[in-house]
Amino acid sequence: MTFCDSLPKARALAATAALAVLTAGCGSASSESQTPAKPGGRSFTVAAAGDVLIHPELTDQAARDSERSGKGVAGLDFGPLLAGVKPVISKADLAICHMETPVGRPKGPFEGYPEFLVPPQILPALKDVGYDTCSTASNHTFDHGLKAVRRTLNAMDKAGLGHSGSARTRAEADKINIREVKGVKVAHLSYSWESFLNPTPAKQQWAFNRISTDRIKKAEARARKQGAEVVLLSVHWGLEHYNEPSVPQLELAERLTEETGVDLVIGHHAHVVQPIQKVNGTWIAYGLGNQVARHSSPTGLTEEGVIGWFEFRETEDGWDVAARYRTTLMDIPPEVEVGEKVPKGAVTDHRLIDVRQVLDEPGKLSAERIARYRLASERTRGYLFNRGAPGGDGLAELSLKD
């Protein structure tokens, strides 16, 4: 999360170019590929979202919500925090989250940056909103060593969440996460760059998937041999807080789409939204921003994220994939001194917001709140489209009414 890629920083923020396309329209794109569907062919949808990063302020919020609701475990209830995205996530046939950090024990102790150890109560909450499986390879995977890796995967198993990217044993490291989705065998792979702060010990290298084109090629081959018809790849890469992918990201995207048969690449780590683009016919989501996070110094951009939505349709030549997105925003209450009141109309709780749903049904929200959601919608669209996706690629905003 906090240490930048060791690869060259040759790409700068392309804000001006992003703003130039803010007027790009939403809805279905008429220029999408119209490859005929295979008679009797199968189809399914995939939802994938950005980093799940539970900062201490979000644990405090879960404690307040538990006190109000009387729900949760060990005084923590993350349900209200995530509830806003449930209508989208639960609608997908396969929903993939990115669990960036290890979890501790239900009663703590917990830690924030730089060596995260977060409440395991977040995991059943993720399952409840509709997530099926998660990527776990990140630069924070080994923040607390193999013991915490094992605790995290055990807790994910208990919550009913699949996982890919880290392992408890050598034998598990060789296994491929393959799930049957509407009659299609779908594999999910997860890889990351190595942390400088907490690198994986040499004797435990098997427990963490480090980015390498050769390793990814071999894992895909194993997945195909085991019957996978579709292979999805999550990658933790790039430079933090840059809305434009770095040169190494672009180069790796080229290699992956030229040298492998991976059907979709889902990117994380930047904590801000980066473009979604087709490269050599394969969709690359360079960075989906944060799904849920509360950085100590919010920038506005770090609260914004997207849910990537991908519609797979079987054709005579393989799989045709259409890409959609749904903007999200983490509402953050204003900081007030003890005894002061929150300003009228302001946010009162940390909440993950489905921006389109709120803009369509604003209710009695203040003009200031509506303006913030509209900014998130327009700015996110600009960054997503910054590499030409609204043209022939056909990227468009997801409508739940379709």
N, C-alpha and C positions, 0 to 999 in steps of 0.2 A: 504493500500500500504506500509506504512512505519513501522507500529507496527506489530511485529511478533505475530504469534498465541500464545495464552496463554497455549496451550497444550505442553507436554514435547518435548524438542529438542533432540530426541534420534537418529536422522538420519543425517549423514554427507554427504557432497558432494561426489558423486561417480565418479569423473572425470576419474580416471584410468580405471575403468570398462567400462565407456562410450567410451573411446578412443579405447579400445580393439575391439569394434565392428564397427569401422568406415568403414571397408571394406564390410559391409553388402550390398547386391545389391539392386537396385531399380527395379521398374516394378512389374507386377503381380506376386503373390506368388502361386506356384503350390500346396502348402500344405493347402490352405484355405478350409474351410468347403464346401462340394459340396452337401448340402442338396437340393434335387430336388425342383424346384420352383412349386408353386401351379398352376395348369392349369388356365390360365386367371388371375393369381395373379397380384397384383399391385406392383409397385416399385417407389422409390423416393430417392433423394439425399439430404444430409444435409451438409452444410459448417458451421463450427464454428471456430472463431478466438479468439485471446487473448485480453488482456486489452486495452481499448481505454482510454488513459490518456493524456489529452491535457495540457502539460506543457507550461509555458509562451513563450518559444522559438518557439513552434509550432504556437501559436497565432501570434507571430511576422512574421513567415513565411507566414501565411495566409494573413496578411496585405500586405506583399510584392507581393504575388501572385494576390491579388485583384487589386493592383495598376497596375500591368502589364496587367491583363486580362480585367479590367473594369467590372468584374463580382463579385458576392457575395452580401452580405447584410451588411450594416453598415461598409463597408471597409474590410470585411474578406471573403476570398474564400479558403475553405479547399479542393476543388475539386482536384487541382493538387497534393496535398500532398498524397491523397488516390488513385489516378487514376491507379497506378501500379497493384493493386489487382482486379480491376474491371473484367477482363476476367475470373478470377477464381470464385469470389463471385457471379457474375451475372449468372454463369452457373448452380449454385445449384438450386434445387427446393425449398429449404428452407435455408436461410442464417441467422445465429444468431451471433450478436456481444455482447460484454460485455461492457456496458457503466458504467464505474466505478464511475464517479463523477456527482454531480449535475451541472446544467447549470445556468448561470446568465441571464442578459438581453442582447440583441444584442450589445449594446454600452458599456457594462460593468457596473461597474468595475469587473475585473476578478482577480482570485487568484490562486496561485500554491500551492505547499506543504507548510504547512501541512493540510490546510483546503481549498480544491479545490472549485473553482467556475469558470466554463469554458464557452466559447462562445457557445450559442445554435446553431450557424451556423454549428457546426460539425454534427448535426443531419441530416439535409437534404443532406449533403455530404455523410454520411453513407448510407442513402437511395438510393442515386444516384449510388453508386457503386454496389448496389444489396442486401443490408441487408434488411431483412423482419421484424425482431423482435430482441430485445436485453434483456439480463439479467441486472438487476439494483441493485441487492443486493450485497453490498460490505461494507468494513469498512469505506468507504467515503460517503455512502448514506446520512447520517445525518450531514455532515460537516456544513451545514447551516440550519439545522432544517427542520420541516415539510413544511414550506413555500417554500423552495427550492425543496423539493421532489415533491410538487404539480406543481411547475413551470416546472420542468424537464419532468414530465409525460405529462403535457399539451403540451410542445414543441415537444415531441415525437409523440403525437397524431397528431399535426399539420403537422409534417414531414411525417406521414404515417408509422411510425415504431411501431410495437407492443412492449409490455414490460411485464416483470414479475420479481418480487422480492421486489417491494415496492408498496405502495398504497396511494391514496389521502384521502380515507374514509374507515370506517369499512366495508361497503358493498363491496367496490372494493377489499379489502383485501381477501375476501372470494371467489372472482372470479378466475377462472382458464383460463390462456391464451391458448385457443385451436384454431388451424388454420387448414383449410382443405388444404392438400398438395397432389395434383394429386389423389384426391378421397379418401384420408386417413385422418382421424381426428388425428392430432398430438398436444399433450399438451406440453407446456414448463414451467417448474418450475425453480425457482432461489432462492438460500439460501446462507447465508454468516455468518461468525463469527462476533461478535459485536465489534465495535470500542471502544477502551479505551478512546480516546480523546473526541469523541462526541457520547456517548451512547444514544440509543433511550430513551426518557423520559418514565417513567412507564405508564403514561396515553396514550401514543401513540405507545405502543408496537405492536399494530396491523399493523402499517404502514411499518414494516420492517421484512423480513423473516430471522429468525436466525436458524442456522444449528441445527437440531435435527432429529434423525432417526424417532422418533414418529411423528413429524410434517410432515416430508416428506412422511411417510407412509399414513397419513391421507389425505394429499393433492393429492397423487396419487390415493387413493380410490375415492375421489371426482371427479378427472379427468376421471377415468374409468366409474363412474356412469353417467357422462355427455357425455359419448360416445367416449372418447379418446381411440384410438386403439394403439397408440404409445405414450410413455411418455419420454420426454427428461429432464434431470436435469442439471442445471448449479450450481456449488458450488465454492464459494470464500473461499479458505482454504490453509493450509500449511504454510511453512516458506519462507520468502523472500530470493531470490538469491541463493536458494539451488536447484540444478538440480535433486536431488533425493527426492522423496516424503517422508514426515515425517512418523513416526510410527502411529500417529493419523490419517493421511490421509489413510494409508494402512488399518488400523483397520476400519475406516468408510467405505471404499470401500468394505471391506468384509461384513459388516453389510448390506449395501445398496443392494448388489447383492444377499445376502442370504434372506433378510427379505422383500424386495420390488420387484415389477415387472418392475422397471425403465429399459428402453431399452438402455439408453446411458447416461454416466456421463461426463460432460464437466467442466474441472477445470481451475481456475484462481487464481491470487494473487501473485505467486512467482516472476513474472516479468522475469523469465527465463524459458526455455523449460524443461519440465519434461517428463518422459516416457508415452507412450500410451500402455496399456496392457489389455488383457482380464482377468477378474476376475469372476470366476464361470459362464463363458459363456457370460458376459456382458463387452462391451468395456468401459474402464476408461481412459480418457485423463486427467492425473493428473494435468498438467499445460501447457497451450499453449503459454506461454511467453507473450510478448507484441505484440499487433497488431500495435499500434501507440503510441509512447511515446518518451520523450527526457529528461531523468534524468539529474540532474545537474552535476553528475559525471558518465558519460557513462562508462560501464565496458566492452563493446564488447558483452557480453552475453545479456544485457538488450535491445540491438538493434535487437536481433534475436527472431523470433517467428515462429509459424507454423499455417497454416490453416488446421484444421482437416476436413477430407472429409469422410462421412459415407454413404454407399450405402445400403439402406434397400430393401430387396426383400421378398415378401410374400411367405411362404411355407405352407405345410399342418400342420406344428407344430407351426406356429407363424411367426416370422421375423428373417431372416438371415441377418446379418450385416457385410459388408466388410469395412475395414478401410484403408484410404489413407491419405497422408499429402502433404502439399506444403510449403516449407520454405519461409519465408519473412525476410526482413532486412530493418531497418530504416537507410537510408543514413543520415549522419550528417556532415555538412561542417566543415572544420577545423577552429579553432578560430584564427583570425588574428587581429593584432593591427590596429587601425584606420589609413587609408592611405596605408596599406600593401595590396598586391595582393594575391589572393588565388593561391596556387601553381598550375602549369600547370597539367592538368589531374585530379585534385582533385574534390571532390564533391562540388557543388556550392549551392545546396538547400537541405532542408530536404525533403526527398521523401521516400515513402513506396515502396519497391522493391519486385517483384516476382522473387526470386533468380533463379529458374530453367529457367524462360523465358530469363533472362539476360545471363545466362551461355550458353544457346542454341543459342542465337543471340547476341553476345557481341559487334558487330559492331566495332567501333574504341576506345573502352574503353582501358585505360592504363592497363599494366600488373599488377600494384598494385591493381587497382580496381577489376580486375578479380580474383586475389588471395584472396581478402577479401570476395567476394561472394562465392568462392569455399570453403573457411574456414567455412563460415556460413552453407553451405550445408552439409559438412562432419561432422562438430561438432554437428549440430542439429540432424542429422541422428543417431549419436552415442548416444545422450541423449534419443532420442525417443525409441531406441531399447534396452535401458539399462535393461529392465526387461523381455527380451525374446520374444518380439512381432514378430520379423522377422522369428521365427520358425513356430510352428504350428498355431500361431495366424494369420499370413499372412499380417501384416502391410507392406505397400509399398508406394513408392512415387507416387503421382498422375500425370498422363500424360493427358494433355488436348487433345491429339491426339487420345485417346482411343475411 
